[in-house]
Amino acid sequence: MLSALLALALAAPAGDPCVATDGRGRSFRVCFDPGNGLELSLGGAYGREEPLAGGASEARAAWRWRRDLRTEAGDLEWLRDMDFVEARAAFVAGEAEPREARALAWRGTFVRHRTSPFLLLPAPRPIRVPFPFDVGFVVEVGGVGWDASARRDLRLAPLRSALLLDLGGHGVVRRLAFGPEVAWTVRVPADTEAVHGIVPFTAGVLDARVEARDGLTVLALVARGGSVLSVPGGTDGFLEATLAAERTVLAVNDRPVAVYLEGSFRGGASGRGGSFAAGLRTGLGR
């Protein structure tokens, strides 16, 4: 009997560290994936300037998809993060018209990971030089924005992209990347000609993301700055930065509920101002 029990124990699969059991043997998840599934958020936003002066309630939605690729040996090869139809709207109590609305059709961030990154110098005897960075790129397509401070203006961002050099170890630090950016934006006023903003690799982007191994805590920083050429107009500098934090505090039937905090700043050609947002976020399908 003892030998049979031992054989069964040895044959049992190793336990999943992200699945726990209660006293009655019922399983439940204790880890969550913040990069996958539908996210719904409700909260509030505040800014000293319009359109958020005095505060407003906000709603957000995004579909996130993450599939990392590994080699046949099991080594991490590509990190792939994509966001589909990311949208945000801010409202003032008692008003049906939003104070601010933004949407993005698609964003993709791709980083090629090597255990030992290197540069190759072609020669009769090729030279391999150690290189501290992984390489990758980020692309945003179909951005649109509007706010009540300029009711008759529409801001479009048809394309934004950047080449990335990444120092992240791809453990807890999923990304610590930076690189030159190229972008095309359009401001469409109702009664004058459109103003095109062109960034021909005259700006840079910083993209940092830290995730706890259990997915309960996430920190993210995205900053971009440099110069933009406005047509008609001229060259002007700009700086934009967003720092966000998220902490899962509850799970309802294996669906996480998190508290999020976010601070944003902008200056230069994109206008000057800052905002702060906080609320609750739930993930469906994480």
NULUM-436569 format. One record per residue (C-alpha): residue number from 1; x, y, z. Coordinates in nm, 2 decimals, decimal comma. Example, Ala and Ser with C-alpha at 12.3 -4.5 7.8 and 13.67 -1.06 7.14 Angstrom:
<seq=1; xx=1,23; yy=-0,45; zz=0,78>
<seq=2; xx=1,37; yy=-0,11; zz=0,71>
//
This chain:
<seq=1; xx=0,00; yy=0,00; zz=0,00>
<seq=2; xx=0,28; yy=0,24; zz=0,09>
<seq=3; xx=0,46; yy=0,17; zz=-0,24>
<seq=4; xx=0,14; yy=0,24; zz=-0,43>
<seq=5; xx=0,08; yy=0,57; zz=-0,26>
<seq=6; xx=0,44; yy=0,67; zz=-0,32>
<seq=7; xx=0,40; yy=0,58; zz=-0,69>
<seq=8; xx=0,09; yy=0,80; zz=-0,72>
<seq=9; xx=0,26; yy=1,09; zz=-0,55>
<seq=10; xx=0,56; yy=1,07; zz=-0,79>
<seq=11; xx=0,33; yy=1,05; zz=-1,09>
<seq=12; xx=0,12; yy=1,36; zz=-0,99>
<seq=13; xx=0,21; yy=1,67; zz=-1,19>
<seq=14; xx=0,39; yy=1,95; zz=-1,02>
<seq=15; xx=0,16; yy=2,21; zz=-0,87>
<seq=16; xx=0,09; yy=2,54; zz=-1,04>
<seq=17; xx=0,23; yy=2,82; zz=-0,81>
<seq=18; xx=-0,04; yy=3,05; zz=-0,95>
<seq=19; xx=-0,32; yy=2,82; zz=-0,83>
<seq=20; xx=-0,40; yy=2,77; zz=-0,46>
<seq=21; xx=-0,66; yy=2,56; zz=-0,29>
<seq=22; xx=-0,88; yy=2,62; zz=0,01>
<seq=23; xx=-0,96; yy=2,39; zz=0,30>
<seq=24; xx=-1,22; yy=2,21; zz=0,10>
<seq=25; xx=-0,98; yy=2,15; zz=-0,19>
<seq=26; xx=-1,13; yy=2,41; zz=-0,43>
<seq=27; xx=-0,88; yy=2,58; zz=-0,65>
<seq=28; xx=-0,85; yy=2,95; zz=-0,72>
<seq=29; xx=-0,60; yy=3,18; zz=-0,90>
<seq=30; xx=-0,35; yy=3,39; zz=-0,71>
<seq=31; xx=-0,16; yy=3,52; zz=-1,02>
<seq=32; xx=-0,29; yy=3,74; zz=-1,30>
<seq=33; xx=-0,17; yy=3,84; zz=-1,65>
<seq=34; xx=-0,20; yy=4,22; zz=-1,69>
<seq=35; xx=-0,11; yy=4,20; zz=-2,06>
<seq=36; xx=-0,40; yy=3,99; zz=-2,18>
<seq=37; xx=-0,78; yy=4,03; zz=-2,21>
<seq=38; xx=-1,04; yy=4,30; zz=-2,19>
<seq=39; xx=-0,98; yy=4,58; zz=-1,94>
<seq=40; xx=-1,26; yy=4,80; zz=-1,81>
<seq=41; xx=-1,19; yy=5,10; zz=-1,58>
<seq=42; xx=-1,40; yy=5,35; zz=-1,39>
<seq=43; xx=-1,26; yy=5,64; zz=-1,20>
<seq=44; xx=-1,20; yy=6,01; zz=-1,18>
<seq=45; xx=-0,96; yy=6,26; zz=-1,34>
<seq=46; xx=-0,84; yy=6,60; zz=-1,23>
<seq=47; xx=-0,64; yy=6,88; zz=-1,40>
<seq=48; xx=-0,57; yy=7,24; zz=-1,33>
<seq=49; xx=-0,64; yy=7,33; zz=-1,69>
<seq=50; xx=-0,93; yy=7,25; zz=-1,92>
<seq=51; xx=-1,08; yy=7,01; zz=-2,01>
<seq=52; xx=-1,04; yy=6,85; zz=-1,66>
<seq=53; xx=-1,04; yy=7,16; zz=-1,44>
<seq=54; xx=-1,25; yy=7,09; zz=-1,14>
<seq=55; xx=-1,25; yy=6,72; zz=-1,19>
<seq=56; xx=-1,44; yy=6,47; zz=-1,40>
<seq=57; xx=-1,54; yy=6,10; zz=-1,40>
<seq=58; xx=-1,38; yy=5,88; zz=-1,66>
<seq=59; xx=-1,43; yy=5,54; zz=-1,82>
<seq=60; xx=-1,17; yy=5,34; zz=-2,01>
<seq=61; xx=-1,17; yy=5,02; zz=-2,21>
<seq=62; xx=-0,89; yy=4,83; zz=-2,39>
<seq=63; xx=-0,83; yy=4,49; zz=-2,53>
<seq=64; xx=-0,48; yy=4,37; zz=-2,46>
<seq=65; xx=-0,31; yy=4,07; zz=-2,62>
<seq=66; xx=0,03; yy=3,92; zz=-2,53>
<seq=67; xx=0,20; yy=3,62; zz=-2,68>
<seq=68; xx=0,57; yy=3,58; zz=-2,63>
<seq=69; xx=0,76; yy=3,35; zz=-2,86>
<seq=70; xx=1,02; yy=3,10; zz=-2,75>
<seq=71; xx=1,28; yy=2,89; zz=-2,93>
<seq=72; xx=1,25; yy=2,51; zz=-2,95>
<seq=73; xx=1,49; yy=2,50; zz=-2,65>
<seq=74; xx=1,25; yy=2,71; zz=-2,45>
<seq=75; xx=1,45; yy=3,03; zz=-2,45>
<seq=76; xx=1,26; yy=3,36; zz=-2,48>
<seq=77; xx=1,29; yy=3,50; zz=-2,83>
<seq=78; xx=1,03; yy=3,77; zz=-2,90>
<seq=79; xx=0,82; yy=3,98; zz=-2,65>
<seq=80; xx=0,50; yy=4,08; zz=-2,82>
<seq=81; xx=0,25; yy=4,32; zz=-2,66>
<seq=82; xx=-0,05; yy=4,46; zz=-2,85>
<seq=83; xx=-0,34; yy=4,68; zz=-2,76>
<seq=84; xx=-0,66; yy=4,70; zz=-2,97>
<seq=85; xx=-0,92; yy=4,97; zz=-2,96>
<seq=86; xx=-0,80; yy=5,15; zz=-2,65>
<seq=87; xx=-1,05; yy=5,42; zz=-2,56>
<seq=88; xx=-1,11; yy=5,68; zz=-2,28>
<seq=89; xx=-1,38; yy=5,94; zz=-2,21>
<seq=90; xx=-1,42; yy=6,19; zz=-1,92>
<seq=91; xx=-1,75; yy=6,34; zz=-1,82>
<seq=92; xx=-1,88; yy=6,60; zz=-1,57>
<seq=93; xx=-2,17; yy=6,49; zz=-1,35>
<seq=94; xx=-2,50; yy=6,58; zz=-1,51>
<seq=95; xx=-2,36; yy=6,64; zz=-1,86>
<seq=96; xx=-2,41; yy=6,40; zz=-2,14>
<seq=97; xx=-2,13; yy=6,54; zz=-2,36>
<seq=98; xx=-1,78; yy=6,42; zz=-2,27>
<seq=99; xx=-1,52; yy=6,67; zz=-2,15>
<seq=100; xx=-1,25; yy=6,47; zz=-2,32>
<seq=101; xx=-1,23; yy=6,16; zz=-2,55>
<seq=102; xx=-0,94; yy=5,97; zz=-2,68>
<seq=103; xx=-0,90; yy=5,65; zz=-2,88>
<seq=104; xx=-0,63; yy=5,44; zz=-3,04>
<seq=105; xx=-0,70; yy=5,17; zz=-3,29>
<seq=106; xx=-0,38; yy=4,96; zz=-3,24>
<seq=107; xx=-0,05; yy=4,96; zz=-3,06>
<seq=108; xx=0,22; yy=4,69; zz=-3,10>
<seq=109; xx=0,54; yy=4,66; zz=-2,90>
<seq=110; xx=0,79; yy=4,40; zz=-3,02>
<seq=111; xx=1,13; yy=4,33; zz=-2,87>
<seq=112; xx=1,37; yy=4,07; zz=-3,00>
<seq=113; xx=1,55; yy=3,90; zz=-2,70>
<seq=114; xx=1,89; yy=3,74; zz=-2,70>
<seq=115; xx=2,06; yy=3,57; zz=-2,41>
<seq=116; xx=2,39; yy=3,73; zz=-2,52>
<seq=117; xx=2,32; yy=4,03; zz=-2,76>
<seq=118; xx=2,60; yy=4,11; zz=-2,99>
<seq=119; xx=2,71; yy=4,31; zz=-3,29>
<seq=120; xx=2,87; yy=4,15; zz=-3,60>
<seq=121; xx=3,14; yy=4,33; zz=-3,79>
<seq=122; xx=3,17; yy=4,17; zz=-4,13>
<seq=123; xx=3,54; yy=4,11; zz=-4,23>
<seq=124; xx=3,75; yy=3,83; zz=-4,38>
<seq=125; xx=3,75; yy=3,71; zz=-4,02>
<seq=126; xx=3,41; yy=3,82; zz=-3,88>
<seq=127; xx=3,42; yy=3,99; zz=-3,54>
<seq=128; xx=3,15; yy=3,94; zz=-3,28>
<seq=129; xx=3,13; yy=4,23; zz=-3,03>
<seq=130; xx=2,91; yy=4,21; zz=-2,71>
<seq=131; xx=2,62; yy=4,45; zz=-2,72>
<seq=132; xx=2,42; yy=4,54; zz=-2,41>
<seq=133; xx=2,08; yy=4,59; zz=-2,58>
<seq=134; xx=1,80; yy=4,39; zz=-2,72>
<seq=135; xx=1,64; yy=4,56; zz=-3,02>
<seq=136; xx=1,27; yy=4,62; zz=-3,11>
<seq=137; xx=1,01; yy=4,86; zz=-3,22>
<seq=138; xx=0,68; yy=5,01; zz=-3,13>
<seq=139; xx=0,40; yy=5,12; zz=-3,37>
<seq=140; xx=0,08; yy=5,31; zz=-3,30>
<seq=141; xx=-0,19; yy=5,34; zz=-3,56>
<seq=142; xx=-0,52; yy=5,53; zz=-3,57>
<seq=143; xx=-0,51; yy=5,77; zz=-3,28>
<seq=144; xx=-0,78; yy=6,04; zz=-3,23>
<seq=145; xx=-0,85; yy=6,29; zz=-2,96>
<seq=146; xx=-1,09; yy=6,57; zz=-2,87>
<seq=147; xx=-1,15; yy=6,78; zz=-2,57>
<seq=148; xx=-1,39; yy=7,06; zz=-2,46>
<seq=149; xx=-1,12; yy=7,32; zz=-2,44>
<seq=150; xx=-1,11; yy=7,33; zz=-2,82>
<seq=151; xx=-1,45; yy=7,20; zz=-2,91>
<seq=152; xx=-1,42; yy=7,25; zz=-3,28>
<seq=153; xx=-1,07; yy=7,09; zz=-3,31>
<seq=154; xx=-1,00; yy=6,72; zz=-3,38>
<seq=155; xx=-0,65; yy=6,58; zz=-3,32>
<seq=156; xx=-0,54; yy=6,28; zz=-3,52>
<seq=157; xx=-0,23; yy=6,06; zz=-3,49>
<seq=158; xx=-0,24; yy=5,84; zz=-3,80>
<seq=159; xx=0,10; yy=5,69; zz=-3,73>
<seq=160; xx=0,37; yy=5,69; zz=-3,46>
<seq=161; xx=0,66; yy=5,46; zz=-3,44>
<seq=162; xx=1,00; yy=5,42; zz=-3,27>
<seq=163; xx=1,30; yy=5,20; zz=-3,29>
<seq=164; xx=1,39; yy=5,06; zz=-2,94>
<seq=165; xx=1,70; yy=4,96; zz=-2,76>
<seq=166; xx=1,60; yy=4,76; zz=-2,46>
<seq=167; xx=1,79; yy=4,70; zz=-2,13>
<seq=168; xx=1,52; yy=4,50; zz=-1,96>
<seq=169; xx=1,61; yy=4,16; zz=-1,83>
<seq=170; xx=1,26; yy=4,05; zz=-1,92>
<seq=171; xx=1,18; yy=3,91; zz=-1,58>
<seq=172; xx=1,03; yy=4,16; zz=-1,34>
<seq=173; xx=1,15; yy=4,44; zz=-1,57>
<seq=174; xx=0,96; yy=4,36; zz=-1,89>
<seq=175; xx=1,08; yy=4,67; zz=-2,07>
<seq=176; xx=1,34; yy=4,94; zz=-2,02>
<seq=177; xx=1,36; yy=5,07; zz=-2,37>
<seq=178; xx=1,44; yy=5,39; zz=-2,55>
<seq=179; xx=1,50; yy=5,51; zz=-2,90>
<seq=180; xx=1,43; yy=5,76; zz=-3,18>
<seq=181; xx=1,07; yy=5,83; zz=-3,28>
<seq=182; xx=0,90; yy=5,91; zz=-3,61>
<seq=183; xx=0,54; yy=6,04; zz=-3,61>
<seq=184; xx=0,27; yy=6,21; zz=-3,81>
<seq=185; xx=-0,01; yy=6,40; zz=-3,64>
<seq=186; xx=-0,28; yy=6,62; zz=-3,77>
<seq=187; xx=-0,49; yy=6,89; zz=-3,60>
<seq=188; xx=-0,81; yy=6,96; zz=-3,78>
<seq=189; xx=-0,98; yy=7,29; zz=-3,69>
<seq=190; xx=-1,33; yy=7,35; zz=-3,81>
<seq=191; xx=-1,27; yy=7,69; zz=-3,97>
<seq=192; xx=-0,90; yy=7,68; zz=-4,08>
<seq=193; xx=-0,67; yy=7,45; zz=-4,27>
<seq=194; xx=-0,53; yy=7,14; zz=-4,11>
<seq=195; xx=-0,20; yy=7,16; zz=-3,93>
<seq=196; xx=0,03; yy=6,86; zz=-3,98>
<seq=197; xx=0,29; yy=6,77; zz=-3,72>
<seq=198; xx=0,59; yy=6,58; zz=-3,85>
<seq=199; xx=0,86; yy=6,41; zz=-3,63>
<seq=200; xx=1,13; yy=6,27; zz=-3,87>
<seq=201; xx=1,33; yy=6,10; zz=-3,60>
<seq=202; xx=1,38; yy=6,43; zz=-3,42>
<seq=203; xx=1,23; yy=6,30; zz=-3,10>
<seq=204; xx=1,29; yy=6,02; zz=-2,86>
<seq=205; xx=1,08; yy=5,78; zz=-2,65>
<seq=206; xx=1,13; yy=5,61; zz=-2,32>
<seq=207; xx=0,92; yy=5,30; zz=-2,24>
<seq=208; xx=0,97; yy=5,13; zz=-1,91>
<seq=209; xx=0,74; yy=4,86; zz=-1,76>
<seq=210; xx=0,78; yy=4,66; zz=-1,44>
<seq=211; xx=0,55; yy=4,37; zz=-1,35>
<seq=212; xx=0,55; yy=4,16; zz=-1,04>
<seq=213; xx=0,59; yy=3,79; zz=-1,12>
<seq=214; xx=0,24; yy=3,72; zz=-0,99>
<seq=215; xx=0,10; yy=4,02; zz=-1,20>
<seq=216; xx=-0,05; yy=4,19; zz=-0,89>
<seq=217; xx=0,16; yy=4,50; zz=-0,92>
<seq=218; xx=0,24; yy=4,70; zz=-1,24>
<seq=219; xx=0,44; yy=5,02; zz=-1,29>
<seq=220; xx=0,48; yy=5,18; zz=-1,63>
<seq=221; xx=0,64; yy=5,50; zz=-1,76>
<seq=222; xx=0,61; yy=5,63; zz=-2,12>
<seq=223; xx=0,78; yy=5,96; zz=-2,21>
<seq=224; xx=0,85; yy=6,13; zz=-2,54>
<seq=225; xx=1,02; yy=6,45; zz=-2,62>
<seq=226; xx=1,21; yy=6,64; zz=-2,89>
<seq=227; xx=1,11; yy=6,87; zz=-3,18>
<seq=228; xx=0,82; yy=6,86; zz=-3,42>
<seq=229; xx=0,78; yy=7,04; zz=-3,75>
<seq=230; xx=0,44; yy=7,20; zz=-3,79>
<seq=231; xx=0,31; yy=7,25; zz=-4,15>
<seq=232; xx=0,21; yy=7,53; zz=-4,18>
<seq=233; xx=0,41; yy=7,68; zz=-3,90>
<seq=234; xx=0,76; yy=7,59; zz=-3,79>
<seq=235; xx=0,97; yy=7,38; zz=-3,55>
<seq=236; xx=0,88; yy=7,36; zz=-3,18>
<seq=237; xx=0,98; yy=7,14; zz=-2,89>
<seq=238; xx=0,75; yy=6,92; zz=-2,69>
<seq=239; xx=0,76; yy=6,68; zz=-2,39>
<seq=240; xx=0,49; yy=6,43; zz=-2,28>
<seq=241; xx=0,51; yy=6,18; zz=-2,00>
<seq=242; xx=0,27; yy=5,94; zz=-1,83>
<seq=243; xx=0,35; yy=5,75; zz=-1,51>
<seq=244; xx=0,10; yy=5,48; zz=-1,41>
<seq=245; xx=0,07; yy=5,23; zz=-1,13>
<seq=246; xx=-0,17; yy=4,94; zz=-1,08>
<seq=247; xx=-0,23; yy=4,71; zz=-0,78>
<seq=248; xx=-0,47; yy=4,41; zz=-0,77>
<seq=249; xx=-0,65; yy=4,43; zz=-0,44>
<seq=250; xx=-0,94; yy=4,18; zz=-0,50>
<seq=251; xx=-1,05; yy=3,89; zz=-0,73>
<seq=252; xx=-1,41; yy=3,81; zz=-0,80>
<seq=253; xx=-1,45; yy=3,45; zz=-0,94>
<seq=254; xx=-1,09; yy=3,46; zz=-1,06>
<seq=255; xx=-1,13; yy=3,81; zz=-1,22>
<seq=256; xx=-0,89; yy=4,07; zz=-1,08>
<seq=257; xx=-1,00; yy=4,41; zz=-0,95>
<seq=258; xx=-0,72; yy=4,66; zz=-0,93>
<seq=259; xx=-0,67; yy=5,01; zz=-0,81>
<seq=260; xx=-0,49; yy=5,23; zz=-1,07>
<seq=261; xx=-0,32; yy=5,57; zz=-1,04>
<seq=262; xx=-0,19; yy=5,78; zz=-1,33>
<seq=263; xx=-0,02; yy=6,11; zz=-1,37>
<seq=264; xx=0,04; yy=6,29; zz=-1,70>
<seq=265; xx=0,24; yy=6,60; zz=-1,80>
<seq=266; xx=0,27; yy=6,77; zz=-2,14>
<seq=267; xx=0,45; yy=7,09; zz=-2,25>
<seq=268; xx=0,56; yy=7,26; zz=-2,57>
<seq=269; xx=0,39; yy=7,21; zz=-2,90>
<seq=270; xx=0,13; yy=6,98; zz=-2,75>
<seq=271; xx=0,02; yy=7,25; zz=-2,51>
<seq=272; xx=0,11; yy=7,28; zz=-2,14>
<seq=273; xx=-0,07; yy=7,10; zz=-1,86>
<seq=274; xx=-0,10; yy=6,80; zz=-1,63>
<seq=275; xx=-0,36; yy=6,57; zz=-1,50>
<seq=276; xx=-0,41; yy=6,30; zz=-1,24>
<seq=277; xx=-0,64; yy=6,00; zz=-1,26>
<seq=278; xx=-0,74; yy=5,72; zz=-1,02>
<seq=279; xx=-1,00; yy=5,45; zz=-1,01>
<seq=280; xx=-1,08; yy=5,08; zz=-1,03>
<seq=281; xx=-0,99; yy=4,84; zz=-1,31>
<seq=282; xx=-1,11; yy=4,49; zz=-1,38>
<seq=283; xx=-0,96; yy=4,24; zz=-1,62>
<seq=284; xx=-1,18; yy=3,99; zz=-1,81>
<seq=285; xx=-0,98; yy=3,70; zz=-1,95>
<seq=286; xx=-0,65; yy=3,78; zz=-1,77>
//
